[in-house]
Amino acid sequence: MRGIALERIADIPSAPEPPEPMERSSEDLRQEVETKKEAIAETINRLDRHVRRAVDWRAQVGDHPYLALGLAVGVGCLFAGIFKSKPSPRERIMEALAESVEDIADQARNRIGSRFRRPPTGGALKAAAAALATKAATTYLRNKLSRAFKGRNA
């Protein structure tokens, strides 16, 4: 066994020894310099292509469409929060009045509901009637206030 392994090792050709520095001609040196220049140029070209692809947003969106979509949604939400429009004084007054009417309607609904206790089957009907009354009162008040503001602005 040991003899076979030694024979196999002996069959492996050994690496050629580098030539002596004195044996190299100027043409060999020029050829080696030119070969190395070409290899360096090719490496730089590959690196340039790789960097250009890494910073090209179109390529990145093509490679990662869902990530790009999520990033766009996040940026959109961020800008929407930053540049949110503020309500005008008229809108704030209208909103405050609408909330006041809803609060009054809720109080009235609670008082009426506490006086007329019925089985749970009539609860849906009472809620619908109270909702309609609240909606009608809110609409009426909003229309009156809109006309009043238009009359002042005209």
C-alpha atoms as one frame of an Amber mdcrd trajectory, in Angstrom:
protein
   0.000   0.000   0.000   2.689   2.381   0.987   4.618   1.755  -2.183   1.554
   2.491  -4.367   0.980   5.846  -2.642   4.612   6.806  -3.165   4.380   5.874
  -6.855   1.274   8.069  -7.252   3.002  10.988  -5.580   6.003  10.497  -7.852
   3.697  10.606 -10.929   2.371  14.076 -10.042   4.309  16.636 -12.050   5.916
  19.273  -9.948   5.188  22.951 -10.485   7.656  24.622 -12.776  10.184  26.649
 -10.964  10.095  30.387 -11.610  12.788  31.495 -13.981  15.792  33.219 -12.626
  15.538  37.020 -12.725  18.490  37.188 -15.052  16.920  34.765 -17.561  13.892
  37.019 -18.353  14.142  39.084 -21.468  12.773  42.580 -21.886  10.117  41.238
 -24.295   8.896  38.765 -21.642   8.678  41.578 -19.116   6.719  43.756 -21.551
   4.355  40.891 -22.283   3.826  40.229 -18.569   3.198  43.935 -17.886   0.691
  44.075 -20.766  -1.099  40.939 -19.493  -1.337  42.367 -15.995  -2.598  45.708
 -17.359  -5.362  43.885 -19.256  -6.303  41.886 -16.165  -6.448  45.055 -14.038
  -8.506  46.860 -16.707 -10.987  43.968 -16.846 -11.272  43.930 -13.051 -11.919
  47.677 -12.989 -14.567  47.317 -15.719 -16.339  44.564 -13.782 -16.210  46.625
 -10.587 -17.557  49.675 -12.455 -20.489  47.642 -13.845 -21.205  46.224 -10.388
 -21.179  49.671  -8.723 -23.329  51.200 -11.469 -25.915  48.442 -11.054 -25.871
  48.836  -7.267 -26.695  52.554  -7.445 -29.131  52.340 -10.398 -32.599  52.767
  -8.857 -34.311  51.159 -11.861 -32.278  47.997 -11.450 -32.950  47.939  -7.700
 -36.711  48.353  -8.226 -36.583  45.569 -10.807 -34.689  43.308  -8.422 -36.770
  44.148  -5.317 -40.265  45.353  -6.380 -42.058  44.654  -3.091 -39.401  46.390
  -1.042 -39.610  49.406  -3.375 -43.407  49.451  -3.061 -43.227  49.304   0.735
 -40.638  52.069   0.786 -42.820  54.243  -1.464 -45.836  53.716   0.795 -43.782
  54.556   3.883 -42.387  57.739   2.341 -45.870  58.730   1.178 -47.301  58.265
   4.667 -44.424  60.225   6.153 -44.965  63.151   3.778 -48.722  63.024   4.314
 -48.172  63.348   8.056 -45.643  66.132   7.719 -47.582  68.200   5.214 -51.051
  67.640   6.670 -53.341  70.573   5.966 -54.755  72.338   8.982 -58.516  72.818
   9.117 -59.779  76.332   8.534 -61.535  78.192  11.373 -64.860  77.550   9.689
 -64.207  73.805   9.501 -63.177  73.732  13.178 -66.366  75.563  14.221 -68.538
  73.249  12.103 -66.859  70.175  13.581 -67.283  71.476  17.153 -70.971  72.216
  16.531 -71.547  68.813  14.977 -69.945  67.142  17.988 -72.091  69.251  20.343
 -75.273  68.264  18.511 -74.253  64.616  18.638 -73.570  64.893  22.389 -76.990
  66.517  22.985 -78.680  63.849  20.883 -76.896  61.121  22.849 -78.026  62.643
  26.138 -81.617  62.913  24.898 -81.510  59.329  23.633 -80.240  58.145  27.026
 -82.966  60.023  28.910 -85.700  58.730  26.626 -84.272  55.254  26.776 -84.175
  55.251  30.578 -87.850  56.332  30.806 -89.222  53.791  28.364 -87.652  50.480
  29.182 -88.887  47.806  26.832 -87.771  44.374  25.844 -84.603  44.279  23.762
 -86.568  43.870  20.515 -87.481  47.588  20.389 -83.881  48.696  20.942 -83.017
  48.529  17.265 -86.023  50.640  16.341 -85.181  53.249  19.010 -81.576  53.385
  17.876 -82.617  53.858  14.250 -85.058  56.635  15.183 -82.443  58.371  17.343
 -79.867  58.086  14.569 -82.289  59.608  12.068 -83.136  62.421  14.450 -79.462
  63.108  15.105 -78.668  63.090  11.411 -81.575  65.446  10.647 -80.572  67.843
  13.427 -76.922  67.839  12.341 -77.832  68.460   8.706 -80.252  71.232   9.630
 -77.709  72.948  11.859 -74.930  72.598   9.301 -77.131  74.127   6.572 -78.133
  77.038   8.805 -74.546  77.748   9.745 -73.373  77.493   6.129 -75.978  80.038
   5.061 -75.027  82.313   7.953 -71.322  82.169   6.981 -72.132  82.753   3.305
 -74.245  85.771   4.251 -71.355  87.264   6.230 -68.764  86.588   3.526 -70.897
  88.080   0.735
